[in-house]
């Protein structure tokens, strides 16, 4: 695993993220509204893993499909 970066909910994600992941981030942000949360980006096997402070996780599966796992 490689450490990436952190940024505030609603701020611009790092430019190296694929467009599909950024779209998933924006979709999650539209659902949760304004909160004082942050995103954390790490890299696992060369693919981004983005986690929100509430535990929502966005990743790209081995088949290239974006997977969003939300907390209940």
matplotlib code that plots the C-alpha trace (Angstrom):
import matplotlib.pyplot as plt

x = [0.0, 1.2, 0.1, -1.5, -3.1, -6.1, -8.5, -11.7, -15.1, -16.2, -12.6, -11.0, -9.7, -6.1, -5.7, -4.1, -7.5, -9.4, -12.5, -14.7, -13.4, -13.9, -17.5, -18.1, -16.6, -18.9, -21.9, -21.1, -20.6, -24.0, -25.6, -23.8, -24.1, -21.9, -19.9, -16.5, -15.2, -12.1, -11.2, -8.1, -6.4, -4.1, -2.9, -3.2, -1.6, -1.4, -5.1, -6.7, -8.6, -10.5, -12.0, -14.3, -14.2, -17.5, -16.0, -17.4, -14.9, -14.4, -12.0, -11.4, -11.9, -9.6, -12.1, -11.7, -15.2, -15.5, -16.9, -18.5, -19.0, -21.1, -21.4, -24.9]
y = [0.0, 3.5, 6.6, 9.2, 12.4, 13.8, 16.6, 18.1, 17.0, 19.2, 20.2, 19.2, 15.6, 14.9, 15.2, 11.8, 10.1, 8.5, 10.4, 7.5, 7.7, 11.5, 11.0, 8.5, 10.9, 13.7, 11.3, 10.4, 14.1, 15.0, 12.3, 13.3, 17.1, 19.4, 17.8, 18.5, 15.2, 14.4, 12.0, 9.8, 8.5, 5.5, 3.2, -0.6, -2.6, 0.5, 1.3, 4.1, 3.5, 6.5, 6.5, 9.1, 9.7, 7.9, 4.8, 5.1, 3.6, 4.0, 1.7, 0.2, -3.5, -5.9, -5.8, -2.0, -1.3, 1.4, 0.0, 2.2, 0.7, 2.8, 2.5, 1.7]
z = [0.0, -0.9, 1.0, -1.1, 0.4, 2.2, 1.2, 2.6, 1.5, -1.4, -2.4, -5.7, -5.6, -6.6, -10.4, -10.8, -10.0, -12.9, -14.0, -12.9, -9.4, -9.3, -10.5, -7.7, -5.2, -6.4, -6.2, -2.6, -1.7, -3.1, -0.8, 2.4, 2.1, 4.0, 6.8, 8.3, 6.9, 4.8, 2.1, 2.4, -0.8, -0.7, -3.5, -3.4, -6.2, -8.3, -7.9, -5.9, -2.7, -1.4, 2.0, 3.6, 7.4, 7.8, 6.3, 2.8, 0.4, -3.3, -5.2, -8.6, -8.8, -10.6, -13.5, -13.8, -12.4, -9.7, -6.4, -3.8, -0.3, 1.9, 5.7, 7.0]

ax = plt.figure().add_subplot(projection="3d")
ax.plot(x, y, z, "-o")
ax.set_aspect("equal")
plt.show()
